[in-house]
């Protein structure tokens, strides 16, 4: 009887082991072909605390991004012009195989990284065709607080 039990145990394990390689073969994905984009948009968000650069194609699909925090800067160093230039370098390195040459820049925020990011694009041989400031400006602002009762 012990032999029968051993045979059934091994026969149950064999199909489970046979499924494992087939399962791994099904989960593989095909390598996605990189598209070539020569003209795109660059969005720079420069706040008091961080600088974020996002590179997109003309349709708005993100090609790559980088921020000062993800580049290794901490604390108040994230909002410096030097950090902004490193952020631009990291973002361009991520999309080097795409072939981006010309960008329209959209700059938002009031941080110190605004100028540093714009200069960095010229440094890394990317033609900046236009620069547009898209910082939101309140027209009439928020409702003021009620008068204080003393």
VMD Tcl script that builds the backbone (N, CA, C; Angstrom):
set m [mol new atoms 450]
animate dup $m
set s [atomselect $m all]
$s set {name element resname resid chain x y z} {
  {N N UNK 1 A 0.807 -1.193 0.000}
  {CA C UNK 1 A 0.000 0.000 0.000}
  {C C UNK 1 A 0.854 1.262 0.000}
  {N N UNK 2 A 1.969 1.216 0.630}
  {CA C UNK 2 A 2.821 2.383 0.661}
  {C C UNK 2 A 3.314 2.746 -0.732}
  {N N UNK 3 A 3.532 1.739 -1.578}
  {CA C UNK 3 A 3.969 2.010 -2.940}
  {C C UNK 3 A 2.877 2.725 -3.722}
  {N N UNK 4 A 1.614 2.338 -3.523}
  {CA C UNK 4 A 0.514 2.995 -4.222}
  {C C UNK 4 A 0.393 4.456 -3.801}
  {N N UNK 5 A 0.574 4.701 -2.535}
  {CA C UNK 5 A 0.471 6.071 -2.035}
  {C C UNK 5 A 1.596 6.919 -2.621}
  {N N UNK 6 A 2.793 6.380 -2.688}
  {CA C UNK 6 A 3.913 7.124 -3.244}
  {C C UNK 6 A 3.701 7.414 -4.722}
  {N N UNK 7 A 3.143 6.494 -5.459}
  {CA C UNK 7 A 2.909 6.714 -6.881}
  {C C UNK 7 A 1.884 7.811 -7.105}
  {N N UNK 8 A 0.830 7.831 -6.298}
  {CA C UNK 8 A -0.175 8.879 -6.490}
  {C C UNK 8 A 0.380 10.240 -6.103}
  {N N UNK 9 A 1.233 10.286 -5.084}
  {CA C UNK 9 A 1.818 11.563 -4.695}
  {C C UNK 9 A 2.724 12.091 -5.790}
  {N N UNK 10 A 3.548 11.244 -6.365}
  {CA C UNK 10 A 4.451 11.702 -7.408}
  {C C UNK 10 A 3.692 12.042 -8.681}
  {N N UNK 11 A 2.618 11.324 -8.967}
  {CA C UNK 11 A 1.869 11.635 -10.176}
  {C C UNK 11 A 1.127 12.961 -10.031}
  {N N UNK 12 A 0.755 13.330 -8.798}
  {CA C UNK 12 A 0.100 14.617 -8.608}
  {C C UNK 12 A 1.099 15.752 -8.720}
  {N N UNK 13 A 2.344 15.537 -8.335}
  {CA C UNK 13 A 3.340 16.601 -8.382}
  {C C UNK 13 A 3.837 16.840 -9.806}
  {N N UNK 14 A 3.866 15.833 -10.595}
  {CA C UNK 14 A 4.411 15.965 -11.941}
  {C C UNK 14 A 3.631 16.972 -12.784}
  {N N UNK 15 A 2.291 16.912 -12.817}
  {CA C UNK 15 A 1.599 17.907 -13.630}
  {C C UNK 15 A 1.797 19.329 -13.118}
  {N N UNK 16 A 1.922 19.515 -11.812}
  {CA C UNK 16 A 2.132 20.854 -11.270}
  {C C UNK 16 A 3.485 21.398 -11.720}
  {N N UNK 17 A 4.497 20.529 -11.752}
  {CA C UNK 17 A 5.805 20.983 -12.207}
  {C C UNK 17 A 5.797 21.240 -13.699}
  {N N UNK 18 A 4.989 20.508 -14.431}
  {CA C UNK 18 A 4.927 20.712 -15.876}
  {C C UNK 18 A 4.264 22.040 -16.211}
  {N N UNK 19 A 3.363 22.510 -15.340}
  {CA C UNK 19 A 2.677 23.772 -15.625}
  {C C UNK 19 A 3.572 24.976 -15.387}
  {N N UNK 20 A 4.541 24.857 -14.515}
  {CA C UNK 20 A 5.374 26.005 -14.162}
  {C C UNK 20 A 6.108 26.597 -15.363}
  {N N UNK 21 A 6.787 25.803 -16.213}
  {CA C UNK 21 A 7.462 26.429 -17.352}
  {C C UNK 21 A 6.485 27.052 -18.336}
  {N N UNK 22 A 5.343 26.423 -18.539}
  {CA C UNK 22 A 4.360 26.991 -19.459}
  {C C UNK 22 A 3.815 28.308 -18.954}
  {N N UNK 23 A 3.651 28.408 -17.635}
  {CA C UNK 23 A 3.147 29.631 -17.046}
  {C C UNK 23 A 4.157 30.760 -17.218}
  {N N UNK 24 A 5.417 30.451 -17.041}
  {CA C UNK 24 A 6.451 31.468 -17.207}
  {C C UNK 24 A 6.514 31.936 -18.660}
  {N N UNK 25 A 6.291 31.030 -19.587}
  {CA C UNK 25 A 6.344 31.410 -20.999}
  {C C UNK 25 A 5.188 32.333 -21.360}
  {N N UNK 26 A 4.036 32.138 -20.711}
  {CA C UNK 26 A 2.898 32.990 -21.024}
  {C C UNK 26 A 3.027 34.379 -20.436}
  {N N UNK 27 A 3.745 34.540 -19.329}
  {CA C UNK 27 A 3.835 35.845 -18.691}
  {C C UNK 27 A 4.873 36.749 -19.340}
  {N N UNK 28 A 5.680 36.229 -20.216}
  {CA C UNK 28 A 6.658 37.070 -20.903}
  {C C UNK 28 A 5.934 38.018 -21.843}
  {N N UNK 29 A 6.425 39.249 -21.865}
  {CA C UNK 29 A 5.851 40.247 -22.753}
  {C C UNK 29 A 6.842 40.540 -23.867}
  {N N UNK 30 A 6.296 40.892 -25.001}
  {CA C UNK 30 A 7.157 41.251 -26.113}
  {C C UNK 30 A 7.780 42.611 -25.846}
  {N N UNK 31 A 8.989 42.808 -26.314}
  {CA C UNK 31 A 9.657 44.086 -26.146}
  {C C UNK 31 A 8.934 45.126 -26.987}
  {N N UNK 32 A 8.580 46.228 -26.344}
  {CA C UNK 32 A 7.851 47.277 -27.032}
  {C C UNK 32 A 8.826 48.077 -27.891}
  {N N UNK 33 A 8.467 48.307 -29.115}
  {CA C UNK 33 A 9.336 49.044 -30.018}
  {C C UNK 33 A 9.345 50.513 -29.610}
  {N N UNK 34 A 10.548 51.089 -29.479}
  {CA C UNK 34 A 10.668 52.493 -29.118}
  {C C UNK 34 A 10.340 53.341 -30.339}
  {N N UNK 35 A 9.470 54.315 -30.129}
  {CA C UNK 35 A 9.123 55.189 -31.248}
  {C C UNK 35 A 10.097 56.361 -31.290}
  {N N UNK 36 A 10.277 56.896 -32.447}
  {CA C UNK 36 A 11.174 58.026 -32.636}
  {C C UNK 36 A 10.368 59.318 -32.596}
  {N N UNK 37 A 10.744 60.209 -31.706}
  {CA C UNK 37 A 10.074 61.500 -31.559}
  {C C UNK 37 A 11.145 62.569 -31.642}
  {N N UNK 38 A 11.077 63.419 -32.662}
  {CA C UNK 38 A 12.091 64.456 -32.803}
  {C C UNK 38 A 11.641 65.779 -32.194}
  {N N UNK 39 A 10.328 65.984 -32.049}
  {CA C UNK 39 A 9.798 67.235 -31.512}
  {C C UNK 39 A 8.830 66.899 -30.388}
  {N N UNK 40 A 9.000 67.558 -29.240}
  {CA C UNK 40 A 8.136 67.267 -28.105}
  {C C UNK 40 A 7.956 68.473 -27.208}
  {N N UNK 41 A 7.361 68.241 -26.058}
  {CA C UNK 41 A 7.132 69.284 -25.062}
  {C C UNK 41 A 7.919 68.957 -23.805}
  {N N UNK 42 A 8.369 70.002 -23.133}
  {CA C UNK 42 A 9.060 69.847 -21.854}
  {C C UNK 42 A 8.317 70.684 -20.826}
  {N N UNK 43 A 7.846 70.014 -19.773}
  {CA C UNK 43 A 7.127 70.694 -18.703}
  {C C UNK 43 A 8.034 70.763 -17.495}
  {N N UNK 44 A 8.282 71.979 -17.005}
  {CA C UNK 44 A 9.140 72.186 -15.848}
  {C C UNK 44 A 8.272 72.758 -14.737}
  {N N UNK 45 A 8.205 72.035 -13.624}
  {CA C UNK 45 A 7.487 72.519 -12.457}
  {C C UNK 45 A 8.522 72.857 -11.398}
  {N N UNK 46 A 8.718 74.155 -11.174}
  {CA C UNK 46 A 9.745 74.618 -10.252}
  {C C UNK 46 A 9.062 75.242 -9.038}
  {N N UNK 47 A 9.002 74.496 -7.946}
  {CA C UNK 47 A 8.392 75.006 -6.725}
  {C C UNK 47 A 9.495 75.429 -5.763}
  {N N UNK 48 A 9.096 75.892 -4.597}
  {CA C UNK 48 A 10.084 76.278 -3.591}
  {C C UNK 48 A 10.806 75.060 -3.029}
  {N N UNK 49 A 10.193 73.878 -3.150}
  {CA C UNK 49 A 10.755 72.696 -2.517}
  {C C UNK 49 A 11.349 71.670 -3.480}
  {N N UNK 50 A 11.022 71.734 -4.765}
  {CA C UNK 50 A 11.458 70.687 -5.685}
  {C C UNK 50 A 11.414 71.205 -7.120}
  {N N UNK 51 A 12.035 70.484 -8.019}
  {CA C UNK 51 A 11.975 70.777 -9.448}
  {C C UNK 51 A 11.689 69.474 -10.177}
  {N N UNK 52 A 10.630 69.469 -11.000}
  {CA C UNK 52 A 10.218 68.274 -11.724}
  {C C UNK 52 A 10.210 68.595 -13.216}
  {N N UNK 53 A 10.837 67.745 -14.021}
  {CA C UNK 53 A 10.872 67.917 -15.476}
  {C C UNK 53 A 10.200 66.708 -16.114}
  {N N UNK 54 A 9.217 66.963 -16.981}
  {CA C UNK 54 A 8.507 65.909 -17.696}
  {C C UNK 54 A 8.638 66.162 -19.188}
  {N N UNK 55 A 9.046 65.153 -19.930}
  {CA C UNK 55 A 9.191 65.255 -21.381}
  {C C UNK 55 A 8.099 64.428 -22.046}
  {N N UNK 56 A 7.364 65.053 -22.966}
  {CA C UNK 56 A 6.253 64.380 -23.643}
  {C C UNK 56 A 6.391 64.546 -25.147}
  {N N UNK 57 A 5.617 63.735 -25.881}
  {CA C UNK 57 A 5.511 63.977 -27.314}
  {C C UNK 57 A 4.435 65.038 -27.523}
  {N N UNK 58 A 4.148 65.369 -28.770}
  {CA C UNK 58 A 3.188 66.438 -29.042}
  {C C UNK 58 A 1.769 66.059 -28.656}
  {N N UNK 59 A 1.481 64.775 -28.519}
  {CA C UNK 59 A 0.161 64.333 -28.103}
  {C C UNK 59 A -0.022 64.350 -26.598}
  {N N UNK 60 A 1.033 64.612 -25.852}
  {CA C UNK 60 A 0.944 64.642 -24.400}
  {C C UNK 60 A 1.317 63.334 -23.740}
  {N N UNK 61 A 1.745 62.337 -24.503}
  {CA C UNK 61 A 2.160 61.055 -23.924}
  {C C UNK 61 A 3.557 61.192 -23.325}
  {N N UNK 62 A 3.705 60.811 -22.073}
  {CA C UNK 62 A 4.961 61.012 -21.354}
  {C C UNK 62 A 6.032 60.068 -21.895}
  {N N UNK 63 A 7.176 60.648 -22.238}
  {CA C UNK 63 A 8.328 59.872 -22.694}
  {C C UNK 63 A 9.246 59.558 -21.520}
  {N N UNK 64 A 9.414 60.524 -20.608}
  {CA C UNK 64 A 10.265 60.333 -19.446}
  {C C UNK 64 A 10.163 61.527 -18.532}
  {N N UNK 65 A 10.549 61.333 -17.281}
  {CA C UNK 65 A 10.496 62.418 -16.311}
  {C C UNK 65 A 11.596 62.211 -15.286}
  {N N UNK 66 A 11.861 63.266 -14.536}
  {CA C UNK 66 A 12.816 63.192 -13.447}
  {C C UNK 66 A 12.538 64.336 -12.486}
  {N N UNK 67 A 12.956 64.159 -11.247}
  {CA C UNK 67 A 12.789 65.217 -10.253}
  {C C UNK 67 A 14.065 65.316 -9.432}
  {N N UNK 68 A 14.182 66.423 -8.706}
  {CA C UNK 68 A 15.378 66.625 -7.896}
  {C C UNK 68 A 15.441 65.608 -6.764}
  {N N UNK 69 A 14.295 65.229 -6.227}
  {CA C UNK 69 A 14.268 64.228 -5.169}
  {C C UNK 69 A 14.713 62.870 -5.660}
  {N N UNK 70 A 14.279 62.486 -6.857}
  {CA C UNK 70 A 14.683 61.196 -7.413}
  {C C UNK 70 A 16.129 61.215 -7.910}
  {N N UNK 71 A 16.686 62.396 -8.084}
  {CA C UNK 71 A 18.078 62.512 -8.521}
  {C C UNK 71 A 19.057 62.483 -7.356}
  {N N UNK 72 A 18.553 62.413 -6.122}
  {CA C UNK 72 A 19.426 62.270 -4.975}
  {C C UNK 72 A 19.590 63.512 -4.125}
  {N N UNK 73 A 18.903 64.595 -4.467}
  {CA C UNK 73 A 19.009 65.808 -3.663}
  {C C UNK 73 A 18.015 65.737 -2.511}
  {N N UNK 74 A 18.396 66.320 -1.380}
  {CA C UNK 74 A 17.526 66.306 -0.210}
  {C C UNK 74 A 17.399 67.708 0.354}
  {N N UNK 75 A 16.262 67.962 0.971}
  {CA C UNK 75 A 16.051 69.218 1.673}
  {C C UNK 75 A 16.044 70.425 0.757}
  {N N UNK 76 A 16.613 71.535 1.204}
  {CA C UNK 76 A 16.559 72.769 0.413}
  {C C UNK 76 A 17.415 72.731 -0.860}
  {N N UNK 77 A 18.282 71.727 -0.998}
  {CA C UNK 77 A 19.107 71.641 -2.209}
  {C C UNK 77 A 18.284 71.252 -3.436}
  {N N UNK 78 A 17.079 70.711 -3.230}
  {CA C UNK 78 A 16.251 70.259 -4.356}
  {C C UNK 78 A 15.773 71.415 -5.219}
  {N N UNK 79 A 15.675 72.620 -4.651}
  {CA C UNK 79 A 15.117 73.745 -5.396}
  {C C UNK 79 A 16.195 74.641 -5.999}
  {N N UNK 80 A 17.435 74.185 -6.084}
  {CA C UNK 80 A 18.523 75.014 -6.597}
  {C C UNK 80 A 18.643 74.874 -8.118}
  {N N UNK 81 A 19.259 75.866 -8.765}
  {CA C UNK 81 A 19.473 75.770 -10.216}
  {C C UNK 81 A 20.375 74.602 -10.608}
  {N N UNK 82 A 21.350 74.281 -9.761}
  {CA C UNK 82 A 22.221 73.138 -10.062}
  {C C UNK 82 A 21.422 71.843 -10.075}
  {N N UNK 83 A 20.537 71.682 -9.115}
  {CA C UNK 83 A 19.693 70.487 -9.083}
  {C C UNK 83 A 18.810 70.424 -10.323}
  {N N UNK 84 A 18.331 71.567 -10.789}
  {CA C UNK 84 A 17.490 71.587 -11.990}
  {C C UNK 84 A 18.269 71.120 -13.212}
  {N N UNK 85 A 19.545 71.500 -13.304}
  {CA C UNK 85 A 20.343 71.061 -14.457}
  {C C UNK 85 A 20.590 69.552 -14.395}
  {N N UNK 86 A 20.778 69.005 -13.204}
  {CA C UNK 86 A 20.972 67.560 -13.064}
  {C C UNK 86 A 19.674 66.818 -13.392}
  {N N UNK 87 A 18.533 67.402 -13.012}
  {CA C UNK 87 A 17.235 66.805 -13.306}
  {C C UNK 87 A 17.022 66.721 -14.812}
  {N N UNK 88 A 17.358 67.783 -15.525}
  {CA C UNK 88 A 17.216 67.785 -16.989}
  {C C UNK 88 A 18.127 66.733 -17.602}
  {N N UNK 89 A 19.356 66.619 -17.101}
  {CA C UNK 89 A 20.283 65.615 -17.619}
  {C C UNK 89 A 19.735 64.209 -17.417}
  {N N UNK 90 A 19.193 63.920 -16.220}
  {CA C UNK 90 A 18.641 62.588 -15.946}
  {C C UNK 90 A 17.433 62.292 -16.825}
  {N N UNK 91 A 16.578 63.281 -17.032}
  {CA C UNK 91 A 15.391 63.079 -17.869}
  {C C UNK 91 A 15.794 62.815 -19.323}
  {N N UNK 92 A 16.795 63.530 -19.809}
  {CA C UNK 92 A 17.248 63.327 -21.187}
  {C C UNK 92 A 17.981 62.003 -21.352}
  {N N UNK 93 A 18.673 61.549 -20.306}
  {CA C UNK 93 A 19.334 60.247 -20.370}
  {C C UNK 93 A 18.311 59.115 -20.460}
  {N N UNK 94 A 17.183 59.275 -19.779}
  {CA C UNK 94 A 16.148 58.240 -19.809}
  {C C UNK 94 A 15.543 58.069 -21.189}
  {N N UNK 95 A 15.482 59.152 -21.959}
  {CA C UNK 95 A 14.840 59.073 -23.283}
  {C C UNK 95 A 15.858 59.248 -24.403}
  {N N UNK 96 A 17.094 58.865 -24.168}
  {CA C UNK 96 A 18.146 59.060 -25.171}
  {C C UNK 96 A 17.853 58.305 -26.456}
  {N N UNK 97 A 17.212 57.130 -26.360}
  {CA C UNK 97 A 16.954 56.326 -27.557}
  {C C UNK 97 A 15.753 56.807 -28.347}
  {N N UNK 98 A 15.004 57.775 -27.845}
  {CA C UNK 98 A 13.821 58.273 -28.547}
  {C C UNK 98 A 14.220 59.245 -29.654}
  {N N UNK 99 A 15.291 60.012 -29.454}
  {CA C UNK 99 A 15.778 60.921 -30.482}
  {C C UNK 99 A 15.170 62.304 -30.416}
  {N N UNK 100 A 14.852 62.784 -29.233}
  {CA C UNK 100 A 14.247 64.110 -29.072}
  {C C UNK 100 A 15.284 65.188 -29.364}
  {N N UNK 101 A 14.934 66.143 -30.256}
  {CA C UNK 101 A 15.857 67.212 -30.619}
  {C C UNK 101 A 15.295 68.594 -30.330}
  {N N UNK 102 A 13.990 68.803 -30.539}
  {CA C UNK 102 A 13.363 70.110 -30.369}
  {C C UNK 102 A 12.263 70.017 -29.324}
  {N N UNK 103 A 12.184 71.025 -28.446}
  {CA C UNK 103 A 11.139 71.034 -27.426}
  {C C UNK 103 A 10.503 72.415 -27.341}
  {N N UNK 104 A 9.235 72.415 -26.998}
  {CA C UNK 104 A 8.534 73.620 -26.568}
  {C C UNK 104 A 8.431 73.521 -25.058}
  {N N UNK 105 A 8.893 74.557 -24.347}
  {CA C UNK 105 A 8.937 74.489 -22.890}
  {C C UNK 105 A 7.736 75.181 -22.276}
  {N N UNK 106 A 7.185 74.526 -21.259}
  {CA C UNK 106 A 6.103 75.081 -20.465}
  {C C UNK 106 A 6.589 75.090 -19.023}
  {N N UNK 107 A 6.807 76.283 -18.480}
  {CA C UNK 107 A 7.396 76.436 -17.157}
  {C C UNK 107 A 6.323 76.879 -16.185}
  {N N UNK 108 A 6.231 76.178 -15.058}
  {CA C UNK 108 A 5.243 76.497 -14.039}
  {C C UNK 108 A 5.934 76.619 -12.697}
  {N N UNK 109 A 5.542 77.597 -11.906}
  {CA C UNK 109 A 6.087 77.740 -10.569}
  {C C UNK 109 A 7.034 78.910 -10.442}
  {N N UNK 110 A 7.424 79.172 -9.203}
  {CA C UNK 110 A 8.222 80.356 -8.906}
  {C C UNK 110 A 9.570 80.001 -8.285}
  {N N UNK 111 A 9.977 78.756 -8.349}
  {CA C UNK 111 A 11.216 78.328 -7.709}
  {C C UNK 111 A 12.453 78.753 -8.468}
  {N N UNK 112 A 13.610 78.493 -7.864}
  {CA C UNK 112 A 14.886 78.882 -8.464}
  {C C UNK 112 A 15.267 77.993 -9.632}
  {N N UNK 113 A 14.634 76.847 -9.781}
  {CA C UNK 113 A 15.003 75.914 -10.830}
  {C C UNK 113 A 14.513 76.284 -12.218}
  {N N UNK 114 A 13.721 77.330 -12.327}
  {CA C UNK 114 A 13.187 77.741 -13.644}
  {C C UNK 114 A 14.304 78.028 -14.634}
  {N N UNK 115 A 15.168 78.956 -14.266}
  {CA C UNK 115 A 16.238 79.372 -15.170}
  {C C UNK 115 A 17.254 78.255 -15.386}
  {N N UNK 116 A 17.554 77.528 -14.320}
  {CA C UNK 116 A 18.532 76.448 -14.432}
  {C C UNK 116 A 18.085 75.360 -15.394}
  {N N UNK 117 A 16.792 75.042 -15.399}
  {CA C UNK 117 A 16.287 74.015 -16.304}
  {C C UNK 117 A 16.324 74.487 -17.756}
  {N N UNK 118 A 15.958 75.740 -17.988}
  {CA C UNK 118 A 15.964 76.269 -19.361}
  {C C UNK 118 A 17.389 76.283 -19.912}
  {N N UNK 119 A 18.335 76.712 -19.093}
  {CA C UNK 119 A 19.728 76.740 -19.541}
  {C C UNK 119 A 20.274 75.334 -19.762}
  {N N UNK 120 A 19.821 74.379 -18.963}
  {CA C UNK 120 A 20.324 73.012 -19.088}
  {C C UNK 120 A 19.901 72.383 -20.410}
  {N N UNK 121 A 18.700 72.702 -20.889}
  {CA C UNK 121 A 18.282 72.149 -22.182}
  {C C UNK 121 A 19.215 72.614 -23.285}
  {N N UNK 122 A 19.632 73.868 -23.260}
  {CA C UNK 122 A 20.588 74.352 -24.256}
  {C C UNK 122 A 21.942 73.689 -24.079}
  {N N UNK 123 A 22.336 73.437 -22.846}
  {CA C UNK 123 A 23.630 72.807 -22.571}
  {C C UNK 123 A 23.703 71.408 -23.160}
  {N N UNK 124 A 22.588 70.664 -23.101}
  {CA C UNK 124 A 22.573 69.278 -23.570}
  {C C UNK 124 A 22.072 69.151 -25.000}
  {N N UNK 125 A 22.249 70.200 -25.808}
  {CA C UNK 125 A 21.988 70.194 -27.257}
  {C C UNK 125 A 20.545 69.877 -27.622}
  {N N UNK 126 A 19.609 70.434 -26.870}
  {CA C UNK 126 A 18.199 70.346 -27.209}
  {C C UNK 126 A 17.753 71.739 -27.612}
  {N N UNK 127 A 17.174 71.866 -28.802}
  {CA C UNK 127 A 16.720 73.165 -29.282}
  {C C UNK 127 A 15.426 73.544 -28.583}
  {N N UNK 128 A 15.434 74.672 -27.885}
  {CA C UNK 128 A 14.236 75.190 -27.226}
  {C C UNK 128 A 13.567 76.139 -28.208}
  {N N UNK 129 A 12.422 75.707 -28.754}
  {CA C UNK 129 A 11.741 76.512 -29.772}
  {C C UNK 129 A 10.923 77.632 -29.152}
  {N N UNK 130 A 10.283 77.369 -28.016}
  {CA C UNK 130 A 9.499 78.406 -27.360}
  {C C UNK 130 A 9.463 78.128 -25.865}
  {N N UNK 131 A 9.287 79.196 -25.100}
  {CA C UNK 131 A 9.168 79.089 -23.649}
  {C C UNK 131 A 7.888 79.805 -23.251}
  {N N UNK 132 A 7.011 79.079 -22.560}
  {CA C UNK 132 A 5.740 79.670 -22.139}
  {C C UNK 132 A 5.591 79.480 -20.638}
  {N N UNK 133 A 5.242 80.555 -19.947}
  {CA C UNK 133 A 5.018 80.498 -18.509}
  {C C UNK 133 A 3.549 80.156 -18.272}
  {N N UNK 134 A 3.302 79.015 -17.645}
  {CA C UNK 134 A 1.929 78.569 -17.395}
  {C C UNK 134 A 1.623 78.546 -15.901}
  {N N UNK 135 A 2.313 79.404 -15.146}
  {CA C UNK 135 A 2.053 79.494 -13.715}
  {C C UNK 135 A 0.645 80.029 -13.492}
  {N N UNK 136 A -0.164 79.341 -12.693}
  {CA C UNK 136 A -1.522 79.834 -12.470}
  {C C UNK 136 A -1.517 81.136 -11.674}
  {N N UNK 137 A -2.292 82.115 -12.133}
  {CA C UNK 137 A -2.389 83.409 -11.467}
  {C C UNK 137 A -3.850 83.637 -11.100}
  {N N UNK 138 A -4.150 83.859 -9.834}
  {CA C UNK 138 A -5.549 84.099 -9.462}
  {C C UNK 138 A -6.013 85.447 -9.984}
  {N N UNK 139 A -7.212 85.500 -10.547}
  {CA C UNK 139 A -7.747 86.754 -11.089}
  {C C UNK 139 A -8.277 87.646 -9.983}
  {N N UNK 140 A -9.037 87.071 -9.065}
  {CA C UNK 140 A -9.571 87.878 -7.984}
  {C C UNK 140 A -9.214 87.273 -6.635}
  {N N UNK 141 A -8.631 86.110 -6.625}
  {CA C UNK 141 A -8.197 85.499 -5.398}
  {C C UNK 141 A -9.319 84.837 -4.625}
  {N N UNK 142 A -8.985 84.346 -3.453}
  {CA C UNK 142 A -9.952 83.694 -2.593}
  {C C UNK 142 A -10.803 84.741 -1.894}
  {N N UNK 143 A -11.906 84.284 -1.350}
  {CA C UNK 143 A -12.748 85.182 -0.574}
  {C C UNK 143 A -12.004 85.552 0.711}
  {N N UNK 144 A -11.974 86.851 1.063}
  {CA C UNK 144 A -11.232 87.246 2.270}
  {C C UNK 144 A -11.932 86.750 3.527}
  {N N UNK 145 A -11.178 86.629 4.614}
  {CA C UNK 145 A -11.812 86.177 5.865}
  {C C UNK 145 A -12.789 87.235 6.394}
  {N N UNK 146 A -13.729 86.778 7.181}
  {CA C UNK 146 A -14.735 87.696 7.733}
  {C C UNK 146 A -14.057 88.679 8.671}
  {N N UNK 147 A -14.660 89.851 8.900}
  {CA C UNK 147 A -14.082 90.808 9.834}
  {C C UNK 147 A -14.045 90.258 11.257}
  {N N UNK 148 A -12.996 90.554 11.970}
  {CA C UNK 148 A -12.827 90.042 13.325}
  {C C UNK 148 A -13.711 90.801 14.302}
  {N N UNK 149 A -14.382 90.059 15.162}
  {CA C UNK 149 A -15.234 90.676 16.178}
  {C C UNK 149 A -14.465 90.760 17.487}
  {N N UNK 150 A -14.347 91.940 18.015}
  {CA C UNK 150 A -13.603 92.116 19.251}
  {C C UNK 150 A -14.527 92.468 20.408}
}
mol reanalyze $m
mol bondsrecalc $m
mol representation Tube
mol addrep $m
